[in-house]
Amino acid sequence: MAQTGATQSGLARRAGVDRSTISQLLRPGTRLPNAHVVAECAAALGVSADWLIGLSDLPEQVTDLLAAQVHVTQAQRSPLDDQIARWHREAAGYKIRHVPARLADVLKTPDMLAWEYAPHLARSTEQAIQSAHDRLEWMRENRTEYEIALPLNEIDSLATATGYYTDLPKDIRAGQLAHLAGLYDQLYPALRVVLFDARRVLSAPITVFGPRIAVIYLGEHFMAFRDHDRVSTLTRQFDTLVREAYISDRGFSNYIRRRAGEAGLELSV
């Protein structure tokens, strides 16, 4: 009220309540009002209801939050840009949960990244390789827990050169799978990967950066949420993938080696 110059009478009028209601709310130790009064006061004061009752550090209204939640990425296919890096730094010390559109760049070999980014004009191969390296080093240095959920068919397609990976040379596929298994053995349990059956459960590409930021990727755009309800919703979405996992985090590297062997790929891990 002090910041907006609102008076008790003016706030009461805009919120549609009696002046005595506002006066009572301003007294120390007063119980919280009902949700309708909170919402009307928040709207009248130009702040979020969550902030008004102490559930959020962000005073912006919902409309302002939504307007700020859609961003255009410079990397049209990769989430490894400056904004994502800032979110990673902000989430240092918290668990990060990630459902990538494909195999996460941070887990890829330079050869794999070179093959993938060769036709990609908005980002050079060197940039992609450096970004993946920097992200991996950041994970190691900050000892941040990182959980990744992948559809089972992503690994199967990589091993058998089908679908997205149809044109990927055999040596790059073998090198990628060997790197993936070796890296996982090295970083587990700080890094955990589960495989879910996409015929049973589905998910859009998302990242949940600890308890405060959740992002949905939409190709050239992404939507970032900081409000408690949406972060919690996307966290529960990830937890469902873990709960319904076909391959658990403990069995991930063994599954990689088994599928590689069945596909005739020799891994030198």
Backbone bond lengths (Angstrom), bond angles and torsions (degrees), N, CA, C in turn:
res aa  C-N    CA-C-N  psi(-1)  N-CA   C-N-CA  omega(-1)  CA-C   N-CA-C  phi
1 M - - - 1.459 - - 1.515 110.73 -
2 A 1.333 116.42 -39.91 1.462 120.27 179.51 1.522 111.01 -64.50
3 Q 1.332 116.55 -39.61 1.465 120.60 -177.95 1.521 111.97 -69.44
4 T 1.320 117.31 -31.89 1.472 120.53 -177.41 1.513 112.67 -98.72
5 G 1.344 117.21 -7.20 1.454 120.01 -178.54 1.514 113.36 76.10
6 A 1.333 116.83 18.36 1.457 120.13 -178.08 1.524 111.08 -76.58
7 T 1.304 115.72 141.07 1.466 121.09 173.28 1.520 108.76 -97.69
8 Q 1.330 116.43 166.22 1.456 119.60 178.26 1.523 111.09 -61.47
9 S 1.335 115.67 -42.70 1.464 119.44 179.80 1.525 111.37 -64.86
10 G 1.360 115.81 -42.92 1.458 119.86 -178.96 1.519 112.05 -65.50
11 L 1.351 116.71 -42.27 1.456 120.17 179.10 1.529 110.50 -65.84
12 A 1.335 116.27 -41.37 1.461 120.19 178.76 1.522 110.65 -60.12
13 R 1.331 116.06 -42.14 1.462 120.45 -178.58 1.533 110.66 -64.71
14 R 1.332 116.92 -45.72 1.460 120.16 -178.75 1.524 112.36 -70.22
15 A 1.333 117.16 -31.43 1.463 120.99 -179.87 1.523 112.20 -85.54
16 G 1.319 116.89 -10.02 1.448 120.42 178.84 1.513 114.14 72.99
17 V 1.341 116.32 33.84 1.469 120.56 178.78 1.525 108.89 -128.46
18 D 1.329 116.20 171.06 1.459 120.84 176.94 1.523 110.30 -72.81
19 R 1.337 115.81 151.78 1.465 120.25 176.83 1.523 110.64 -59.90
20 S 1.341 116.60 -34.50 1.467 120.03 -179.58 1.531 111.25 -62.98
21 T 1.337 116.75 -29.32 1.476 120.16 177.76 1.520 110.79 -66.01
22 I 1.340 116.77 -44.78 1.459 120.83 177.98 1.521 110.23 -64.67
23 S 1.314 116.48 -43.60 1.459 120.77 179.21 1.524 111.08 -58.65
24 Q 1.319 116.19 -41.20 1.461 120.22 -179.96 1.526 111.41 -67.50
25 L 1.338 116.59 -39.11 1.468 120.45 -179.87 1.527 112.07 -63.19
26 L 1.319 116.92 -28.37 1.461 120.86 -177.55 1.520 113.08 -81.67
27 R 1.308 117.31 -7.43 1.462 119.75 179.07 1.522 110.37 -79.07
28 P 1.340 118.08 139.57 1.475 121.73 178.18 1.521 110.93 -58.31
29 G 1.330 116.25 138.21 1.456 121.21 175.01 1.507 115.15 81.80
30 T 1.327 117.50 4.28 1.464 120.24 -179.79 1.525 110.38 -69.98
31 R 1.319 117.05 140.00 1.461 121.40 177.33 1.524 110.05 -67.51
32 L 1.339 115.39 153.78 1.461 119.90 179.75 1.520 110.43 -64.53
33 P 1.321 117.89 143.55 1.471 121.04 177.16 1.523 110.12 -76.51
34 N 1.318 116.23 177.88 1.459 118.78 177.80 1.531 110.41 -72.46
35 A 1.333 114.85 168.12 1.468 120.43 -173.18 1.521 112.08 -61.88
36 H 1.311 117.37 -35.07 1.469 120.57 -178.82 1.523 110.74 -63.62
37 V 1.320 117.34 -44.81 1.464 121.29 179.89 1.528 110.31 -65.19
38 V 1.326 116.22 -42.82 1.468 120.06 177.80 1.526 110.05 -58.12
39 A 1.330 116.70 -48.31 1.464 121.11 -177.89 1.523 111.62 -61.66
40 E 1.332 117.07 -43.06 1.459 120.69 -178.47 1.532 111.25 -67.86
41 C 1.328 117.22 -40.84 1.471 120.39 178.15 1.524 110.72 -66.18
42 A 1.327 116.63 -41.13 1.466 120.56 179.66 1.523 110.41 -61.89
43 A 1.328 115.95 -45.13 1.466 120.13 179.51 1.522 110.93 -63.30
44 A 1.326 116.95 -41.31 1.462 121.08 -178.57 1.519 111.55 -66.41
45 L 1.338 117.14 -32.88 1.465 121.69 -177.46 1.529 112.94 -92.31
46 G 1.341 117.10 -8.38 1.458 120.47 178.47 1.511 113.40 74.82
47 V 1.334 116.66 33.23 1.467 121.23 178.42 1.519 108.62 -129.51
48 S 1.358 116.31 169.76 1.456 119.33 177.72 1.522 109.97 -81.64
49 A 1.325 116.01 148.89 1.460 121.17 178.35 1.530 110.56 -63.42
50 D 1.345 116.78 -38.45 1.469 119.94 179.70 1.525 110.82 -60.84
51 W 1.325 116.39 -41.66 1.471 119.59 -179.42 1.526 110.01 -68.27
52 L 1.319 117.00 -38.26 1.454 121.43 -176.49 1.529 111.84 -62.18
53 I 1.335 116.72 -33.84 1.469 119.06 -179.74 1.528 112.18 -103.59
54 G 1.357 116.76 10.68 1.460 119.89 170.86 1.506 116.43 87.67
55 L 1.346 118.75 16.51 1.457 121.01 -179.76 1.519 113.15 -94.94
56 S 1.316 117.44 -7.72 1.458 120.96 -177.10 1.515 109.95 -141.72
57 D 1.342 115.36 150.69 1.463 120.78 175.19 1.517 111.51 -89.00
58 L 1.335 116.54 -3.44 1.462 121.05 -174.83 1.521 110.16 -107.09
59 P 1.345 118.14 116.05 1.466 120.47 -177.40 1.521 114.62 -81.00
60 E 1.355 117.82 -6.20 1.464 118.59 -174.63 1.520 112.20 -62.66
61 Q 1.330 115.49 148.56 1.451 120.61 174.08 1.520 109.87 -69.34
62 V 1.324 115.69 162.44 1.452 121.21 -179.89 1.521 111.16 -57.84
63 T 1.339 116.94 -42.38 1.469 119.35 -179.28 1.525 111.19 -62.52
64 D 1.343 116.09 -38.98 1.458 119.27 178.62 1.525 110.77 -69.14
65 L 1.339 116.30 -38.38 1.458 119.77 178.52 1.517 110.67 -62.59
66 L 1.343 116.54 -45.97 1.453 119.80 -178.76 1.519 111.11 -63.09
67 A 1.324 116.87 -38.28 1.464 119.84 179.07 1.511 111.53 -64.21
68 A 1.341 116.34 -31.54 1.467 120.24 -178.36 1.510 112.20 -89.60
69 Q 1.349 117.91 -3.24 1.447 120.23 -173.36 1.518 113.56 -91.71
70 V 1.306 119.26 -5.93 1.451 121.74 178.86 1.519 109.02 -109.48
71 H 1.320 115.97 119.71 1.452 121.09 -176.79 1.523 109.88 -125.72
72 V 1.318 116.11 150.91 1.457 121.43 176.01 1.518 108.35 -98.48
73 T 1.336 116.18 122.18 1.459 119.73 179.20 1.520 109.92 -83.96
74 Q 1.305 115.95 149.91 1.460 121.02 174.90 1.518 111.23 -80.23
75 A 1.339 116.16 -31.71 1.463 120.70 176.58 1.522 108.09 -89.60
76 Q 1.321 117.39 107.75 1.459 120.47 -170.16 1.516 113.01 -70.64
77 R 1.327 118.44 -22.83 1.451 119.42 -179.91 1.517 112.48 -115.98
78 S 1.314 117.52 -19.23 1.452 119.67 -174.22 1.516 111.83 -113.92
79 P 1.352 117.52 136.70 1.461 120.26 176.56 1.514 113.17 -81.69
80 L 1.339 116.87 3.53 1.459 119.53 -176.71 1.526 110.61 -84.15
81 D 1.321 118.02 66.33 1.450 121.09 177.78 1.525 109.43 -116.91
82 D 1.318 115.77 -176.83 1.464 119.93 -174.54 1.518 112.33 -63.38
83 Q 1.327 117.51 -38.91 1.454 119.98 -179.83 1.526 111.49 -63.07
84 I 1.329 116.26 -44.44 1.460 119.93 178.90 1.518 110.37 -64.26
85 A 1.328 116.75 -37.78 1.463 120.05 178.06 1.527 110.96 -62.31
86 R 1.341 116.79 -38.99 1.462 119.72 177.74 1.523 111.13 -64.75
87 W 1.324 116.24 -39.41 1.460 119.14 178.29 1.522 111.14 -65.13
88 H 1.319 116.68 -37.83 1.464 119.82 176.44 1.524 110.61 -61.53
89 R 1.318 116.29 -44.38 1.469 119.07 -179.93 1.526 110.65 -64.68
90 E 1.326 116.78 -38.50 1.453 120.24 179.20 1.523 111.44 -65.41
91 A 1.326 116.85 -28.59 1.467 121.35 -177.65 1.522 112.45 -92.36
92 A 1.333 117.99 6.22 1.472 120.53 -179.58 1.528 109.99 -54.35
93 G 1.328 115.62 130.45 1.455 120.48 -178.92 1.511 113.40 95.61
94 Y 1.346 117.00 -14.58 1.457 121.74 176.80 1.530 109.67 -105.32
95 K 1.294 116.00 161.97 1.458 120.99 174.81 1.522 109.31 -75.57
96 I 1.335 116.17 135.60 1.460 122.06 175.96 1.518 108.06 -109.87
97 R 1.335 115.88 130.03 1.462 122.04 -179.80 1.525 108.06 -114.69
98 H 1.331 116.08 132.74 1.462 119.37 -170.98 1.519 110.69 -138.77
99 V 1.339 115.41 130.31 1.462 122.03 169.36 1.524 106.45 -117.30
100 P 1.329 118.63 98.00 1.470 120.32 -176.90 1.521 111.54 -77.48
101 A 1.326 115.48 160.91 1.459 120.35 176.17 1.521 110.42 -68.93
102 R 1.309 115.57 -36.75 1.465 123.57 174.04 1.525 107.34 -131.52
103 L 1.305 116.92 -165.62 1.451 120.05 172.81 1.523 108.25 -57.32
104 A 1.324 117.40 131.20 1.466 121.05 -175.55 1.531 110.66 -60.32
105 D 1.339 116.34 136.15 1.461 121.29 -178.68 1.522 112.51 -55.69
106 V 1.318 116.32 -34.70 1.457 120.59 -177.23 1.526 111.47 -63.25
107 L 1.314 118.05 -18.49 1.467 122.59 -178.40 1.529 112.78 -99.98
108 K 1.331 117.46 1.16 1.460 120.47 -172.97 1.527 112.96 -93.35
109 T 1.329 115.29 153.89 1.464 121.50 174.73 1.532 109.05 -80.82
110 P 1.337 117.28 159.95 1.469 119.39 174.82 1.523 112.96 -57.03
111 D 1.344 117.52 -38.05 1.462 120.45 179.12 1.524 111.10 -64.05
112 M 1.319 115.40 -39.61 1.460 119.68 179.06 1.532 110.66 -65.48
113 L 1.324 116.02 -44.11 1.455 120.13 179.19 1.529 111.41 -64.43
114 A 1.332 116.33 -38.63 1.463 120.10 178.87 1.525 110.67 -62.72
115 W 1.331 117.12 -42.68 1.466 121.07 178.25 1.525 110.64 -63.54
116 E 1.324 116.43 -42.39 1.457 120.47 -175.50 1.520 112.28 -71.91
117 Y 1.329 117.25 -37.85 1.462 119.87 -173.32 1.523 113.59 -94.32
118 A 1.315 117.86 -0.68 1.467 120.32 -179.86 1.529 112.61 -55.22
119 P 1.342 119.66 -43.87 1.472 119.73 179.49 1.523 114.09 -90.03
120 H 1.305 116.73 6.27 1.458 120.82 -172.73 1.522 109.76 -96.15
121 L 1.339 116.57 109.75 1.457 120.38 -171.44 1.522 113.75 -81.38
122 A 1.326 117.73 -23.71 1.463 119.97 -173.73 1.529 112.76 -80.54
123 R 1.316 117.11 -10.85 1.459 119.20 -176.98 1.517 108.34 -148.57
124 S 1.327 118.27 130.01 1.451 121.01 -177.95 1.521 110.50 -78.48
125 T 1.330 115.60 157.88 1.462 120.76 177.13 1.514 110.68 -59.13
126 E 1.342 116.85 -40.91 1.462 120.87 -179.34 1.521 111.19 -62.13
127 Q 1.322 116.93 -40.13 1.471 120.78 177.98 1.522 110.92 -63.23
128 A 1.334 116.22 -44.28 1.460 120.58 -178.59 1.524 111.10 -63.66
129 I 1.329 116.48 -43.77 1.464 120.74 -179.84 1.524 110.41 -64.77
130 Q 1.329 117.28 -43.70 1.466 120.60 179.94 1.519 110.97 -65.63
131 S 1.333 117.42 -40.59 1.459 120.77 179.15 1.522 111.08 -62.55
132 A 1.331 116.31 -44.27 1.465 120.18 179.60 1.523 110.63 -63.49
133 H 1.326 116.40 -41.56 1.476 120.90 178.47 1.519 110.69 -63.51
134 D 1.329 116.80 -45.47 1.468 120.51 -179.52 1.522 111.28 -62.30
135 R 1.337 117.02 -40.44 1.455 120.27 -179.52 1.524 111.32 -66.20
136 L 1.331 116.42 -39.06 1.457 120.38 178.56 1.526 111.10 -65.40
137 E 1.331 116.07 -43.01 1.463 119.66 178.26 1.522 110.85 -65.48
138 W 1.326 116.71 -36.38 1.464 120.22 177.54 1.522 110.35 -62.41
139 M 1.327 117.05 -42.38 1.459 121.49 178.32 1.524 110.84 -60.50
140 R 1.313 115.80 -42.77 1.462 119.73 -178.50 1.522 111.37 -68.36
141 E 1.320 116.64 -45.22 1.466 120.41 -175.60 1.520 111.87 -69.13
142 N 1.331 117.70 -37.88 1.458 120.88 -176.60 1.522 113.15 -90.24
143 R 1.335 116.18 -7.40 1.461 121.24 179.13 1.526 111.31 51.06
144 T 1.311 114.32 39.27 1.458 120.38 179.30 1.521 109.72 -81.15
145 E 1.333 116.66 133.45 1.458 120.27 175.90 1.524 108.96 -69.86
146 Y 1.320 115.61 132.38 1.457 121.09 -175.65 1.523 108.19 -130.81
147 E 1.327 116.42 116.14 1.460 121.86 178.30 1.520 109.04 -109.52
148 I 1.328 116.21 132.14 1.459 121.64 179.31 1.522 108.45 -125.05
149 A 1.318 116.65 135.54 1.459 122.51 174.84 1.523 108.40 -116.43
150 L 1.319 116.35 123.65 1.462 122.53 -178.93 1.523 110.35 -121.61
151 P 1.337 117.54 145.57 1.464 118.46 171.78 1.525 109.75 -68.23
152 L 1.309 116.08 142.11 1.460 122.41 -177.90 1.519 112.06 -54.88
153 N 1.332 116.82 -38.91 1.463 120.18 -176.19 1.525 112.87 -67.24
154 E 1.344 118.26 -16.38 1.461 119.76 177.94 1.527 110.69 -65.51
155 I 1.316 116.28 -45.58 1.462 120.57 178.33 1.524 110.72 -70.55
156 D 1.324 116.80 -40.99 1.460 120.08 179.75 1.527 111.35 -62.88
157 S 1.320 117.53 -42.30 1.463 120.83 178.79 1.521 111.35 -65.50
158 L 1.334 116.24 -37.92 1.467 120.16 177.91 1.523 110.73 -64.49
159 A 1.318 117.10 -42.37 1.458 120.79 -178.26 1.526 112.05 -68.32
160 T 1.320 117.14 -36.21 1.468 121.06 -172.74 1.527 114.29 -103.36
161 A 1.348 117.05 3.64 1.474 121.27 179.82 1.519 111.56 56.84
162 T 1.325 116.37 49.16 1.457 121.56 177.03 1.521 109.46 -120.48
163 G 1.342 115.53 166.59 1.452 119.89 178.04 1.522 111.79 59.88
164 Y 1.320 115.79 -129.95 1.460 122.37 -177.49 1.527 112.25 -57.08
165 Y 1.334 116.64 -30.34 1.471 121.24 -173.45 1.532 113.05 -99.69
166 T 1.316 117.82 19.41 1.462 121.53 -176.01 1.522 112.95 -54.27
167 D 1.326 117.58 -41.99 1.466 121.26 -175.17 1.527 113.59 -95.48
168 L 1.306 117.76 7.23 1.462 120.58 -178.24 1.533 109.94 -77.45
169 P 1.354 118.36 121.20 1.463 121.28 -177.70 1.528 112.82 -57.04
170 K 1.313 115.42 150.87 1.468 122.01 -175.60 1.519 112.08 -59.93
171 D 1.343 117.89 -40.52 1.462 119.74 -177.40 1.533 111.53 -67.00
172 I 1.335 116.77 -34.13 1.463 119.53 178.37 1.526 109.53 -71.43
173 R 1.328 117.73 -39.28 1.462 120.47 177.60 1.523 110.90 -62.62
174 A 1.321 116.35 -45.01 1.464 120.16 179.73 1.524 110.63 -64.32
175 G 1.329 116.53 -42.46 1.458 120.26 179.59 1.520 111.82 -64.98
176 Q 1.337 116.48 -38.63 1.461 120.27 179.45 1.524 111.55 -66.19
177 L 1.314 117.16 -44.77 1.455 120.31 -179.81 1.522 111.68 -66.91
178 A 1.329 116.79 -38.06 1.467 120.42 176.90 1.522 110.62 -64.59
179 H 1.322 115.67 -43.77 1.473 120.67 178.33 1.522 110.29 -62.24
180 L 1.316 116.49 -42.74 1.449 121.44 -177.80 1.530 111.24 -63.03
181 A 1.320 116.97 -45.94 1.462 120.62 179.80 1.523 111.21 -66.50
182 G 1.327 116.28 -43.36 1.468 119.78 -179.59 1.513 112.66 -66.53
183 L 1.320 116.54 -43.18 1.458 120.84 179.41 1.527 110.50 -63.92
184 Y 1.308 115.58 -39.66 1.458 119.56 -179.03 1.535 110.73 -65.20
185 D 1.315 116.66 -44.70 1.467 119.87 177.82 1.523 111.19 -60.39
186 Q 1.316 115.45 -33.47 1.466 120.90 -178.33 1.526 112.11 -73.81
187 L 1.327 117.87 -38.84 1.460 121.29 -172.49 1.527 114.81 -98.51
188 Y 1.319 118.33 -20.39 1.456 120.96 -179.68 1.535 109.70 -60.55
189 P 1.339 120.00 136.02 1.467 128.57 12.56 1.529 114.65 -97.61
190 A 1.369 118.25 3.90 1.464 118.48 177.10 1.527 110.41 -61.47
191 L 1.343 115.53 -34.77 1.462 121.54 173.24 1.521 107.70 -107.56
192 R 1.323 116.24 126.38 1.464 120.41 177.84 1.525 108.45 -131.11
193 V 1.322 115.15 134.62 1.462 121.25 179.89 1.526 108.50 -127.57
194 V 1.320 116.05 132.67 1.464 121.39 173.21 1.518 108.36 -119.40
195 L 1.327 115.86 154.49 1.461 122.32 177.51 1.523 108.64 -115.60
196 F 1.329 116.71 125.52 1.456 120.71 179.17 1.520 110.24 -112.10
197 D 1.303 115.35 152.87 1.457 122.25 179.60 1.527 108.37 -85.45
198 A 1.319 117.03 109.96 1.470 121.52 -176.27 1.525 112.59 -67.14
199 R 1.327 118.30 -11.58 1.457 120.00 174.38 1.521 111.15 -76.65
200 R 1.323 116.39 -19.94 1.460 121.01 -178.59 1.522 112.47 -102.67
201 V 1.324 116.67 -41.10 1.464 121.60 179.51 1.514 109.29 -133.90
202 L 1.322 116.61 148.15 1.457 122.02 -178.25 1.522 109.98 -125.19
203 S 1.319 115.72 157.81 1.462 119.82 173.90 1.516 109.97 -157.37
204 A 1.321 115.24 140.68 1.461 120.59 167.90 1.522 108.13 -74.65
205 P 1.334 118.62 162.61 1.471 120.20 174.62 1.529 110.08 -65.61
206 I 1.315 116.62 122.83 1.457 121.14 -178.90 1.521 110.09 -140.45
207 T 1.329 116.23 158.42 1.456 122.30 167.81 1.516 107.84 -136.90
208 V 1.319 115.94 133.56 1.456 121.89 175.30 1.529 107.32 -112.31
209 F 1.333 115.39 111.39 1.460 121.41 -177.73 1.523 109.31 -92.22
210 G 1.331 116.54 85.91 1.447 119.57 -179.54 1.514 111.31 64.33
211 P 1.333 118.32 -149.44 1.460 121.10 -175.48 1.525 114.97 -91.00
212 R 1.336 118.54 1.80 1.462 118.23 -168.60 1.516 115.68 -120.22
213 I 1.336 118.98 -17.82 1.458 120.63 -177.34 1.520 109.40 -135.68
214 A 1.321 117.29 134.45 1.457 122.46 173.30 1.522 108.24 -134.90
215 V 1.335 116.58 138.41 1.464 121.28 -173.59 1.519 109.81 -128.38
216 I 1.329 116.22 135.03 1.458 122.79 171.09 1.526 107.43 -110.68
217 Y 1.343 116.91 128.69 1.461 121.34 -177.30 1.526 110.50 -94.70
218 L 1.332 115.40 133.93 1.458 121.70 -175.83 1.521 111.14 -125.79
219 G 1.321 118.30 38.23 1.455 120.44 -177.79 1.514 110.92 83.37
220 E 1.349 116.85 -107.53 1.459 120.42 -179.07 1.525 112.01 -81.38
221 H 1.307 118.44 -7.63 1.452 122.76 179.75 1.523 109.36 -127.31
222 F 1.309 115.64 162.17 1.449 119.77 169.29 1.515 109.25 -142.43
223 M 1.320 115.81 155.69 1.461 122.37 177.59 1.518 108.03 -113.58
224 A 1.322 116.15 123.34 1.459 121.58 -178.50 1.520 109.62 -113.34
225 F 1.304 115.98 131.00 1.463 121.87 -178.28 1.521 109.91 -118.83
226 R 1.333 115.01 138.91 1.459 120.57 175.95 1.536 112.16 -118.51
227 D 1.307 117.33 -5.56 1.463 117.88 -178.80 1.527 109.90 -78.83
228 H 1.312 114.65 147.73 1.462 122.59 -171.24 1.528 112.64 -57.18
229 D 1.326 117.54 -43.96 1.458 120.85 -174.80 1.522 112.09 -63.33
230 R 1.320 117.29 -45.62 1.465 119.84 -177.23 1.525 111.41 -72.91
231 V 1.327 118.31 -36.89 1.462 120.32 175.42 1.527 109.68 -62.22
232 S 1.321 116.39 -42.13 1.463 120.48 178.94 1.529 111.24 -65.16
233 T 1.333 116.71 -39.37 1.461 120.52 179.60 1.520 111.23 -62.08
234 L 1.327 117.22 -45.90 1.461 120.49 -179.24 1.523 111.50 -71.95
235 T 1.326 116.91 -29.73 1.471 119.72 173.86 1.524 109.96 -64.41
236 R 1.324 116.56 -43.16 1.468 120.12 178.05 1.527 111.14 -65.20
237 Q 1.329 116.60 -34.46 1.466 119.95 176.11 1.525 110.13 -60.54
238 F 1.322 116.75 -44.89 1.466 119.96 178.58 1.523 110.57 -65.36
239 D 1.317 116.85 -42.95 1.469 120.44 -179.86 1.531 111.27 -59.71
240 T 1.331 116.66 -33.74 1.464 120.21 176.87 1.520 110.59 -63.96
241 L 1.326 117.28 -41.47 1.460 120.86 178.77 1.528 110.90 -62.48
242 V 1.319 116.21 -39.67 1.468 120.32 178.59 1.523 110.05 -67.44
243 R 1.314 115.86 -44.38 1.471 120.29 -178.06 1.532 111.31 -64.54
244 E 1.341 116.55 -35.82 1.454 121.04 -178.18 1.527 112.59 -94.97
245 A 1.313 118.08 12.75 1.467 121.81 -174.20 1.529 112.15 -58.63
246 Y 1.309 115.69 137.74 1.468 122.30 175.22 1.521 109.74 -79.12
247 I 1.330 115.87 -38.28 1.469 122.42 175.03 1.519 107.62 -121.95
248 S 1.330 117.66 122.50 1.461 121.89 -178.26 1.521 110.50 -77.47
249 D 1.327 116.27 170.73 1.460 120.25 179.90 1.537 111.84 -62.04
250 R 1.322 117.80 -30.52 1.463 120.51 179.85 1.531 112.28 -70.47
251 G 1.318 116.56 -27.10 1.456 118.98 -176.45 1.509 115.02 -100.67
252 F 1.338 117.24 5.34 1.462 120.52 -171.92 1.530 113.07 -62.73
253 S 1.332 118.41 -54.09 1.471 119.72 -175.43 1.526 111.34 -65.93
254 N 1.332 118.10 -34.60 1.468 120.19 176.81 1.516 110.85 -65.39
255 Y 1.326 116.29 -37.28 1.464 119.85 178.02 1.525 110.41 -65.68
256 I 1.321 117.13 -40.02 1.471 121.45 177.60 1.527 110.21 -57.32
257 R 1.307 116.22 -49.24 1.466 120.67 -177.82 1.532 110.95 -65.86
258 R 1.319 116.82 -39.83 1.467 119.64 -179.45 1.521 111.42 -66.08
259 R 1.335 117.70 -44.40 1.461 120.18 -179.77 1.523 111.29 -67.54
260 A 1.322 116.33 -35.20 1.473 119.28 176.65 1.526 110.50 -63.31
261 G 1.333 116.79 -44.39 1.452 120.93 178.82 1.510 111.86 -62.36
262 E 1.342 116.77 -42.97 1.465 120.31 179.63 1.521 111.92 -65.49
263 A 1.346 116.89 -26.03 1.467 121.21 179.09 1.526 112.37 -90.48
264 G 1.337 116.58 3.71 1.472 120.16 178.57 1.511 113.81 77.93
265 L 1.332 117.58 24.16 1.467 121.38 179.43 1.513 109.04 -102.62
266 E 1.309 116.21 129.43 1.465 121.21 177.97 1.527 109.16 -94.90
267 L 1.323 115.18 121.07 1.461 120.42 -178.26 1.513 110.10 -100.79
268 S 1.336 115.17 125.92 1.470 120.14 176.14 1.518 108.47 -103.50
269 V 1.344 115.95 76.47 1.466 121.74 -178.14 1.519 109.77 -90.63
